[in-house]
């Protein structure tokens, strides 16, 4: 099976072990994805040295976006497995620039993904 992230991509930044490129379906202007260059299905499969390379590139990516897009904040996210929204099974980290007024009330950030009080199936709340 072919992995779209393992194919040649137009890179924005890279180091020896990780690469960054613009998301094909951006949430906001400048939305970047950061991946390990070797294929690992999820974040928890990535060896520490390559995870460190991803985090190093995350710092560079923030500086790149600060200079070019001037966002007011950021969301950083990693979806692990389809139940959490992962659609490409190659580990990737989202760096999403946020802009003043892009949503009416940004409080709660990623906590707004699930409505309050949603229980996990099979979770015993005793």
C-alpha positions as CSV (number, residue, x, y, z in Angstrom):
1,X,0.0,0.0,0.0
2,X,1.3,3.5,-0.9
3,X,1.7,6.2,1.7
4,X,1.1,9.7,0.5
5,X,3.6,11.1,3.0
6,X,6.4,8.7,1.8
7,X,6.0,10.0,-1.8
8,X,8.1,13.1,-2.7
9,X,6.5,16.2,-1.3
10,X,7.2,20.0,-1.7
11,X,9.0,20.5,1.6
12,X,9.1,23.8,3.5
13,X,11.7,22.7,6.1
14,X,13.7,19.6,6.8
15,X,16.5,18.1,8.9
16,X,18.2,14.7,8.6
17,X,15.3,12.8,10.1
18,X,12.1,14.9,9.8
19,X,10.3,17.1,7.2
20,X,7.7,19.8,7.2
21,X,5.2,20.7,4.5
22,X,1.9,22.6,4.1
23,X,-1.2,20.6,4.9
24,X,-3.3,19.9,1.8
25,X,-6.5,20.7,3.7
26,X,-5.3,23.6,6.0
27,X,-7.3,24.6,9.0
28,X,-5.8,28.1,8.8
29,X,-3.2,29.9,6.6
30,X,0.3,28.4,7.2
31,X,-1.0,25.0,8.6
32,X,2.1,22.7,8.5
33,X,2.5,19.0,9.0
34,X,5.8,17.6,10.5
35,X,6.6,14.0,9.8
36,X,9.5,11.6,10.5
37,X,11.1,10.9,7.1
38,X,11.0,7.1,7.8
39,X,7.5,5.6,7.8
40,X,6.0,4.9,11.3
41,X,2.2,4.5,11.6
42,X,1.7,6.5,14.8
43,X,3.5,8.9,17.1
44,X,4.1,6.1,19.6
45,X,5.9,4.0,17.0
46,X,8.5,6.7,16.3
47,X,11.9,6.1,18.0
48,X,13.0,8.8,20.4
49,X,15.8,10.2,18.1
50,X,13.4,10.7,15.3
51,X,10.8,12.2,17.6
52,X,13.4,14.6,18.8
53,X,14.1,15.6,15.2
54,X,10.4,16.3,14.7
55,X,10.3,18.5,17.8
56,X,13.5,20.3,16.6
57,X,11.8,21.0,13.3
58,X,8.6,22.1,15.2
59,X,10.7,25.0,16.7
60,X,12.1,25.9,13.3
61,X,8.6,25.7,11.8
62,X,7.2,28.1,14.4
63,X,9.9,30.7,13.6
64,X,9.2,30.2,9.9
65,X,5.5,30.8,10.4
66,X,6.1,33.7,12.8
67,X,8.1,35.5,10.1
68,X,5.8,34.9,7.2
69,X,2.3,34.7,8.7
70,X,2.5,36.6,12.0
71,X,-0.1,34.4,13.8
72,X,-1.3,35.3,17.3
73,X,-1.0,31.8,18.6
74,X,-0.7,28.1,17.7
75,X,-2.4,24.7,18.2
76,X,-0.2,21.7,18.1
77,X,-1.8,18.3,17.6
78,X,-1.1,14.7,16.9
79,X,-4.0,12.3,16.1
80,X,-3.2,8.7,16.9
81,X,-5.3,6.0,15.3
82,X,-8.6,6.4,13.3
83,X,-10.7,6.7,16.5
84,X,-8.8,10.0,17.2
85,X,-9.1,11.3,13.7
86,X,-5.8,10.0,12.1
87,X,-6.6,9.5,8.4
88,X,-3.0,9.0,7.0
89,X,-1.2,6.2,8.8
90,X,2.2,7.9,8.8
91,X,2.9,9.8,12.0
92,X,2.4,13.5,11.6
93,X,2.2,16.5,13.9
94,X,0.0,19.5,13.0
95,X,1.3,23.0,13.7
96,X,-1.8,25.2,13.2
97,X,-1.3,29.0,13.3
98,X,-4.2,30.8,15.1
99,X,-5.3,34.4,14.4
100,X,-7.1,36.8,16.6
101,X,-10.8,36.6,15.7
102,X,-10.5,33.3,13.6
103,X,-13.2,31.9,15.9
104,X,-15.6,33.8,18.1
105,X,-14.3,32.2,21.4
106,X,-11.0,30.3,21.3
107,X,-11.1,29.4,25.0
108,X,-10.7,25.6,25.5
109,X,-8.7,25.2,22.2
110,X,-8.6,21.5,21.4
111,X,-10.8,20.7,24.3
112,X,-13.8,21.7,22.1
113,X,-13.3,18.6,20.0
114,X,-15.8,16.6,22.1
115,X,-18.9,17.9,23.8
116,X,-18.8,18.0,27.6
117,X,-20.0,14.9,29.2
118,X,-19.2,12.5,26.4
119,X,-18.4,9.0,27.8
120,X,-16.1,6.6,26.2
121,X,-17.8,3.3,25.2
122,X,-17.3,0.6,27.7
123,X,-16.0,3.0,30.4
124,X,-17.3,2.1,33.8
125,X,-17.9,5.3,35.8
126,X,-18.3,3.8,39.3
